[in-house]
Every structure is written in structure tokens, then in C-alpha cells.
Amino acid sequence: MTTVLSTPKDWPSILLGRVGTTGAAGRVRGKGTPPPDLLADAAGALDAALAGGAFAGLKRAVHDLGATGTIATLAASGLRGRGGGGYPTAEKWRAVAGTDAARRYVVANGYGADPAVQTDRHLMEVDPFAVVEGTAIAAFAVEADEAFIAVRADSTEAIRRLEAVVAAAEEANLLGRSMLGSGRTLTIRVRPVQGAYMLGEETVLLKALEGRRGQPEQRPPYPSERGLFDQPTVVQNVQTLAAAAWILANGPEAFTAVGAKGSPGTILVGVRGPAGAGIAEVPLGTPLREVVALAGDAGSLKAVLVGGPSGGLLPASLLDTPYEFDALRAVGAHVGSGSVVAADERACVVDLARLLTRFCADEACGKTIPCRIGTRRIFEIGDRIATGVPRPTDLQLLADLSADVVASALCDHERLATLPFASGMRYFRSELDEHILRSSCPAGVCRPIAVAAAAGAAGRAH
Amino acid sequence: MIKLPGLGLARGMALSLRRIFEPKATIRYPEVPADVATKFRGRLQLLYDEWGTLKCETCFQCAQACPIECIDMGGIDTKGRYHVHWGPPETYGERRDESAMRRSGRPVPNRAYAHFEGIDLGRLDEILDEFDYDPRHMLGILEATQAAYGHLPVAALKRISHRTGAWYAMIYGTASYYRHLRFERPDDAAQAAAVQANRPAEGAFVAGLDAALAGRAGRAQA
């Protein structure tokens, strides 16, 4: 089960602010009568949630702002996509609303591909109202009459709760035919998808919803131009949509007051450290040091892996970097899946990077050659270094190959899959040199000398 | 022919002189498009590696992309179980086996050509009817088929291809991409384990990550 880490009192709570008042999670904090359980009494839970402020944003969008006003409000809030890319949400919606297609779609990406963090799933479990509301707001703003919420098929709890909320909201005329008396029709479907890591990428997710092989498409054209069934499609992470619902209800000024200047708001982060692991809501722009500290005292911190399996390895000297889209990209990491992993002296950077690259290579869909073969070769080079049989040119080869893979990449998976070793070479060069020149692992993990004799056989087996 | 000293030289020089003033055939390729038929996509060639093995992975992407559908392609899947064929089945049906054998260009284990076992198609037809024979719901059809039969039998895939009009190779590609879809019976433990080993589960990654953080070599997948 997911642990929610306690955050400092003065940190604002946007995404998880309503937890306990909606009856969604069944775990109630504070006093008063607990709201009815969502799965047992959906209508009662919806009433309780409405009293707690759910669907206020949707009502405001439909009754007061209209479609263009909704997008203008979002633009004023400066909300950026939480899926890792950090693309301005309002621009995406404006692009879709500006097309002259007959049909448009909204897809809420709740897949949460990174197996090590469960932030999206947690949000859908504790506050499915916000996710459904945000999806409805997006559909209203871009005039889509069909929306999908894509959830991992193994998150059965989240699927049941979302379906209960959608059904109850349709019953209460918040969704469905002539929603809120606006004359617009909106159908929201909860679609379980499963079976591949790559489904987190937006074009791959659209392929899965179309029932096809999950391989990414060239962008542009972006999904906002040609997406699901070749129609303009808004694809947003569920956290973005929940934040959009909050902005519509509380106003853009309240939102810009939180977080960093360039990227306001909060984000859910999965922190994993030697002392513990869990999920926390973190205002964007918080120094990395404070994010890492949420999981408990990290002790002698050596490296921080930011961004999931394709994340960058940052040294302890960069712990003052703000946790925010642009700053992280500048130092060679990315927000990605919202995963922050702290590694102490026991971990070896080469071993860690090799593990991450192996995972990325295994999960590659095979569409493009730089990804299918390039990431595999990067892993093999890392494996040679770790097992103590490096070639003299391996570091140069690693740098060149990473640059080539990035330059010829089709989707972000391969572009970012080079990050573990690229950032490892950038910040932990001495540790790599130790492996290559002295055949020794400072952390004592790789034991190259002991393994070197068997490495020839292992190398041939690959 | 009279042999005059210097005649060949003169002829050669004359040819050179003529060619100098002819329009150039070389173009600055990516900037200037070549003057070829609009559907021309280059010469097709299969490459071999240094051990003489065909490099083609039978991924069917070339056949899928070919705008004039001139690529007729067959081969066995990467695990040597079934052969798959790209092309309209009604055109190639009768020579599918030998075509696949010939074109894949490598020794093919016989079991790939063993007769697939028959199944009761009644349930499958109900499923197809439910999805309106729409290939756009292929993932849903495949999931429902697996729920009904426990795995995806070859006979079912062929039936789906026949009734929906989707190419067998396309269905096979979709089915082999998603990790939760399987071609083996779940009770065939050895084969299922082999598939699992080939596609490491996500749980192994988390376990490996934990191991790497704790200072043990993160090789849970190896």
C-alpha cells in the first residue's frame, strides 16, 4: 500500500487537499462524521464531495466562463503538464479548440508507467472526483463530447472508484446528456490499459486506446492536431487535470502564488530513500534537498536519481537545484514520472545506471533502430564497464552513441534512456574511471576483478 | 577496324568533351528530390550480418508501411513458434507455407508448421459479434478472446483475421506487443517461464532498484 509522507505544515496542498472529505479513500482524517463510502453509496458520497467543493470548478466553467474563458483562466494560472514534459496546458487546449474537426477527444493519462512510483494511482484512489472533474473541464473547454480516462488495469481500486464517480455524476447531471443544462453532451469512459511500459507515452497510449500495437508516432503532428482516431485530442496527465479543476474553483491567482515562478503549483512526487519511501505533494521549485529529506534522513547521500527509469543521476552537490521542469532539465535530469530516488554510499553509480538502461532497453517498443539497438548497446557498454572488461574507447563510444541516439530519437523514451549514463559520466566521472582504469568499484558492488574471468562467457551470451 | 595510333584516345576525349556539356545527373539529394516515380521508395534489399544470418527481424513494419503493398512477407516469430505472413490471405493462402519458408531464408523448426489445434469457435464468434467485427477494437477483441480461451490460440487469431479483415500479421503484432496477452496455455509452465524471462516484468525492476540501492549488484533480471 502507498505511504503518504508527511510534509512541512506551510506547504500548500492542492492535489491532495480534499483527501478525507470526499469519502473516496475511506480513510478519514480530522473530526466530524465520515462521509459515505464511495463504492457503497455513490450518490451520498457525491453529495458529501459536492459539499466539500468538488465540481465547483466545472460549474464555474460551464455557467460563468464558457469555453474560451476557461482556457484563458488556465493560461493566467500558468499550469504546465504534470506528465513530465511540462508543456503549458492552456496552449494545448487552445490548439485543440482552434481546429475545425468534427470530433475531438480528451484522454486523461493515468497509466503511471514507472513501476517504482504510484503517484497517479494514489491520486485517482483518494480523489477520483478531481480527476473526473478535470477531464470534464477539459472536454468542455475544447468542445469534446467523449473523454477517456486510461488507468492501469491492475489498479482495480482506482478503476472502481472512477467508474463510481462517473456513474454518480451522470446521475446528478454533472456529466452526460446536456450536462449542467449547457446543452453539451459528455461521455467519460474509464479504460483499463495494460501490458507495456511504453503506454505512458501519449501517442502510444492513443494507439492502445485504438486497439493497435503500441508504438509511438512522429511528432509533429502532435495529438492536439491528429490524435485518437486521427482527431484532435487533448492528452493530459491526471494530476494536470486535477490541478485544472482546482484552478477553476479557486482562481488562477491562488495557483500562481504556489510553487516556482515559471512553473506554479504542486506535483506529486514518489520519494524513495534508504530510510523510507512514499508519496508527497511538493510545491514545484522546492529544493531537491527538501524533497529527498521527506523520506527521512538520507545519511551520507551520494546520488539522487530524478525522473524514473530514464532519469538523471545527480550528485549531492546539486541538491539545491529546485525541483522544477526547466531547472532539472538544465542539470541533466527531468521531472519524468515524479520519482526521486536517493542513493547512499552503498550504491554504485555504474551498477545503477546499468540497471536503468537495461530496463529502458527491454521496454523499448522496437519501432526505431536508435532505440531498439542503441539503448541495447549502451547497456552492453555499461555492462562491460561494470564487469571489468571495458575497451579503451568505451567512454568515448558511450558519449558518441548517446548523442546519436538523442539526435535520431523518435519519442522521449529513447531520448531520455541515455540520461542515466550521460549524467553518470557528467557527474561521476571519477567513479567510472575507477572501474575502467583500476578495475575496482568504490562502492564494492561490482567486484570487477572477481567477475572478469566469467565475463567473457557472459558477454557472448548476450 | 583500322588501328590508328591515338584514335582510342581521341574517341575517349571526344566522349568526355560531350559529357562535360550535358546536364549533370548528380543532384543534391535531400534538398533536391530525385526525379523518380512517385511511389518509388528505393530498392528493397535484405541484409545479412557477418555470420550469414538474415538481419530481418520479421517485424513487418516495412510491409505495413509499403504504400503500394508490394511486400509479400512471411517468416516465423522470434520464438520459433508460428509463422506469420503479411499480405491478403485470400491471395496468398494456398502458398503461404512455402512462401514463408522460402522468404524467411533460415532453417525453420518444424513445430512452427505443425497443424494448429482446432477450437470451438462459437464463443469467439459471439465476441466478434459483440465488438461489431471492428478491427479498431482489436485489443478488446484479443483480451476477450484470451478471457474465453485462457490464451490466444492460432485458430482464434486466424478466425479474427478472417472475420474482421485485419491482416494476420497485424493482429499477431498487436498480440505479441502487449505483455498480458499470451499465446501459450497458462499451464504450459516451461514455455510461460521462457516468455517471462524474455520480457522481464516490472516487479523485477523495482526489486533490482532496491537491491542496487542497498549495495547489492542490481541484476535481478539477469
HADDOCK unambig.tbl for C-alpha pairs under 7 A between the chains (distance, minus, plus):
assign (segid A and resid 115 and name CA) (segid B and resid 202 and name CA) 5.93 0.50 0.50
assign (segid A and resid 115 and name CA) (segid B and resid 206 and name CA) 6.70 0.50 0.50
assign (segid A and resid 116 and name CA) (segid B and resid 206 and name CA) 5.73 0.50 0.50
assign (segid A and resid 195 and name CA) (segid B and resid 178 and name CA) 4.46 0.50 0.50
assign (segid A and resid 195 and name CA) (segid B and resid 179 and name CA) 4.25 0.50 0.50
assign (segid A and resid 195 and name CA) (segid B and resid 180 and name CA) 5.08 0.50 0.50
assign (segid A and resid 196 and name CA) (segid B and resid 178 and name CA) 5.84 0.50 0.50
assign (segid A and resid 196 and name CA) (segid B and resid 179 and name CA) 6.12 0.50 0.50
assign (segid A and resid 210 and name CA) (segid B and resid 136 and name CA) 5.66 0.50 0.50
assign (segid A and resid 210 and name CA) (segid B and resid 137 and name CA) 6.54 0.50 0.50
assign (segid A and resid 211 and name CA) (segid B and resid 136 and name CA) 5.64 0.50 0.50
assign (segid A and resid 211 and name CA) (segid B and resid 137 and name CA) 5.12 0.50 0.50
assign (segid A and resid 211 and name CA) (segid B and resid 138 and name CA) 4.84 0.50 0.50
assign (segid A and resid 211 and name CA) (segid B and resid 139 and name CA) 4.25 0.50 0.50
assign (segid A and resid 211 and name CA) (segid B and resid 140 and name CA) 6.79 0.50 0.50
assign (segid A and resid 212 and name CA) (segid B and resid 138 and name CA) 6.75 0.50 0.50
assign (segid A and resid 212 and name CA) (segid B and resid 139 and name CA) 6.62 0.50 0.50
assign (segid A and resid 212 and name CA) (segid B and resid 174 and name CA) 5.83 0.50 0.50
assign (segid A and resid 213 and name CA) (segid B and resid 173 and name CA) 6.42 0.50 0.50
assign (segid A and resid 213 and name CA) (segid B and resid 174 and name CA) 4.32 0.50 0.50
assign (segid A and resid 213 and name CA) (segid B and resid 177 and name CA) 6.25 0.50 0.50
assign (segid A and resid 343 and name CA) (segid B and resid 213 and name CA) 5.63 0.50 0.50
assign (segid A and resid 346 and name CA) (segid B and resid 213 and name CA) 6.68 0.50 0.50
assign (segid A and resid 346 and name CA) (segid B and resid 214 and name CA) 5.92 0.50 0.50
assign (segid A and resid 346 and name CA) (segid B and resid 215 and name CA) 4.43 0.50 0.50
assign (segid A and resid 347 and name CA) (segid B and resid 212 and name CA) 5.77 0.50 0.50
assign (segid A and resid 347 and name CA) (segid B and resid 213 and name CA) 4.92 0.50 0.50
assign (segid A and resid 347 and name CA) (segid B and resid 214 and name CA) 6.21 0.50 0.50
assign (segid A and resid 347 and name CA) (segid B and resid 215 and name CA) 4.54 0.50 0.50
assign (segid A and resid 348 and name CA) (segid B and resid 215 and name CA) 6.93 0.50 0.50
assign (segid A and resid 351 and name CA) (segid B and resid 212 and name CA) 6.93 0.50 0.50
assign (segid A and resid 351 and name CA) (segid B and resid 217 and name CA) 6.51 0.50 0.50
assign (segid A and resid 351 and name CA) (segid B and resid 218 and name CA) 6.50 0.50 0.50
assign (segid A and resid 352 and name CA) (segid B and resid 212 and name CA) 6.00 0.50 0.50
assign (segid A and resid 352 and name CA) (segid B and resid 218 and name CA) 6.93 0.50 0.50
assign (segid A and resid 355 and name CA) (segid B and resid 218 and name CA) 6.18 0.50 0.50
assign (segid A and resid 359 and name CA) (segid B and resid 205 and name CA) 6.84 0.50 0.50
assign (segid A and resid 445 and name CA) (segid B and resid 215 and name CA) 5.78 0.50 0.50
assign (segid A and resid 445 and name CA) (segid B and resid 216 and name CA) 5.77 0.50 0.50
assign (segid A and resid 445 and name CA) (segid B and resid 217 and name CA) 5.51 0.50 0.50
assign (segid A and resid 446 and name CA) (segid B and resid 217 and name CA) 6.27 0.50 0.50
